Amino acid sequence: MNPIFEKGGKLYWLHSTVDAFETFLHVPGTVTRKGSHVRDAVDLKRILILVVIAAAPAALFGMWNVGYQHGLAMGQTGVHILEYFWFGFLKVLPLYIVSYLVGLGIEFAFSQARGEEVSEGYLVSGFFIPLIVPVDIPLWMLALAVAFAVIIGKEIFGGSGMNFWNPALLARAFLFFAYPNYMSGSDCWIAFRKGETAVADAFTGATPLALDGASAQYGTGFWDLFIGIVPGSVGETSVIAILLGAFVLLWTGIASWKIMCGSVAGALLVGWIGQAAGITDIPCYMQLLYGGFAFGTVFMATDPVTSCQTETGKWIFGLLVGMLCITVRFFNPGYAEGMMLAILLCNTFAPLIDHCVVSAHISRKEKKLKTA
Amino acid sequence: MSQNFVLKKGLDIPITGAASLNLAKTIFPDIVAVKPTDFKGITPRLLVKEGDHVMCGSPVLADKKNPDILITSPVSGTVKEIVRGDKRKLLAVLIQDDDLMESVDFGKKNFKDLDAAQVKQILLQSGLWPVLVQRPYGVVADPALTPDAIFVSAFNTAPLAPCSDFSYGNEFANVQTGLNALAKIAKVHVSLDANRPDSPFAKLENAELHCFKGKHPAGNVGVQISHIRPIRKGDVVWTVSLMGLAFIGRLLNTGRYDVSRKVAVTGPMAIEPCYIKTVPGAAIANLAPYYGTGDEPLRFIDGDVLSGVNVGRDGYLGFFCEQVTIIREGVDKELLGWIRPIRFHQFSTDHSYFSWLMPGRKYDMDTNLHGGERAFMMNDGYYAKFLPMDIYPIFLTKACLAGDIEKMEKFGIYEVLPEDLAVCEFVDPSKTDIQDIIAKGIDLMLKEMA
């Protein structure tokens, strides 16, 4: 690095930023100082870029779907792959620009203040945030939400790795509670150009009670939901694209299969109970396709920082996420999308779950040692 | 009663440069260094001055806290220099070797005539006492204590580790004598490699034999203890290497202090890796034929690449040295390294690379960190796959970071030494110094429990 950016140099205040770009371009020639003299070739950049790659199909499909839903609302017919994608791309691109500019700006500033290298954690959070918000969200709101999530959710705890809430979901929660009008209703899930309004009879998704993504999708067919040609947050609609991502995450072992399976099992269980008890007439497997359940299960609940650390804890965490999500859908018709709050609540309880699992392990071990 | 243990967790680091099983030559160094830093838990007091004549087994240093514990000279010769560092810290005593290898005569002994106190007395007098390492904490054993058991690992799974059968197979009688002597103090447990049923040490008597099968760190005595008889609060056990047993055997059988040993010269940058015979304290410079004269920056490690000590080109081998690893300093930058789909010349256990498709391949590893240091972001399970102990590695590491003694006790600080978590450190994508954190945790325990 140029000495001007080193401590004592004129541009030292840019040290972390320059270092971040430099290490982005190439693996630095840093050598081991203590402990193991050789190290595995993997680093967090590699692991996190794979999460982004895993989420890419959902993002690309989401962009096309933004265009498709717009076309549908405007009374157009046909698939128009490129045209719809381009429309969606232009709608989603500003979200990405705002998400990364604001998030990385704060991250760089905090890293510099702490005198640390910039952590790559926001690479993933910044990629997820535009995928879980309504496409027409005003950009200043998104900027506020990102700032809130990064500062309150992450930096005040010490940065990436120290946070206990998923930063992307925290941004969404901020929008939901601060600006509910923009996060609910039947219209917010469809992108419009300035001055456009929907052609009423062409738009079939929502009912007057539908306040969010999941309820906007109730009554839609299995295959529409599975493929993802329904209104919703940008990246959450296509279960098939999310499954592609799940495959990558499980193959590389970045995400825990225990959390994913636990979440699906929990959702199916509560969905089945609800159906059997007559609370709902929706088949339990359909619950897996509505709203943000699939996206949350694959990309959000499995965040290794904010989920449980222990293997038993991961099962409990997954089950709780799935069960809570569907329970919220049953008992709160005003807010049918429970995934966000289910995961944030479980994030909050993850250390407690781990504490119980580890305490049980220790007392079991002590008992075993006493008898040995 | 012998037991078999199959350990599923662990990792054998695929690094090139294993030593071929031949003893290339014997090196008699001109100068040897006696380094107090080799002995954990010892506060050294100097017993010699420059110009003094010493023999093999003559006391050079004593422990200030326990003056019975002596560190003696490995060669005969003259004290050439006392090397001190900052604040006059004693770093080494340099001895000019006269190549005569004259030893103090400790007298031949038959172990049958000795009781535990006499065995301790002979080991203390001769300077062989520090081969006994005490757990918890891995310090030089306290002669005032009687351990619950003594553990010996008869094999080594560390990267490029020397083959115990080759190094000490022809000294079976000495090893058996050493074992017989220690068995007077406490019950001895010997762990064998299940993959080598024909090992000469499978015939050892007077000890309980156990078989271990698994990847590194299955050969670490700490891992073996945690399966045979886990260390609880208040327990004291001792460990000794096969090398230590052989030294004790030589002392009793011949009356001479002889700590010469085979040292494996290994590593990707070692020219024709092989074994040499030398004494502890020999200078790295004596190994010059094995690393060439190129100007490439090299790292000289006393020990293996996971837990060895970087002694430098001007350094000296330590008292416990059985292996020297020579690797390249990885100071080169790698353009877009982390984003390349495939990096053929880099090893990774992570499935985000494809090394796992080529299980037999060995790699020319260097000292590059392959990333920047970050907070722990992967969860405990990512690391626990590589630690065959009933311990949560990251919970223990974080307890050490926090200096929380109660938690450290609960999470198993008594059972581990840094070397046991070396593989966890190797695979860590956050590039943290897990071994250093554990070592600091152990230092804190020693300080608080003193």
Interface residues (C-beta under 8 A of the other chain):
Chain A: T23 L25 H26 V27 P28 G29 T30 V31 T32 R33 K34 G35 S36 H37 V38 R39 D40 A41 V42 D43 L44 K45 R46 I47 I49 L50 E117 S119 E120 G121 G158 G159 S160 G161 M162 W251 T252 G253 I254 S256 P304 V305 S307 C308 Q309 T310 E311 K314 V358 H361 I362 K365 L369 A372
Chain B: I13 I15 P159 R229 P230 R232 R299 I301 V305 L306 S307 G308 N310 T325 I327 E329 G330 V331 D332 K333 E334 L335 L336 G337 W338 I339 R343 Q346 F347 S348 T349 D350 H351 S352 Y353 S355 M365 D366 T367 N368 L369 H370 G371 G372 E373 R374 A375 F376 M377 M378 N379 D380 G381 Y382 A384 D390 Y392 I394 F395 K410 F411 P418 A422 E425 F426 V427 D428 P429 S430 K431 D433 I434 Q435 D436
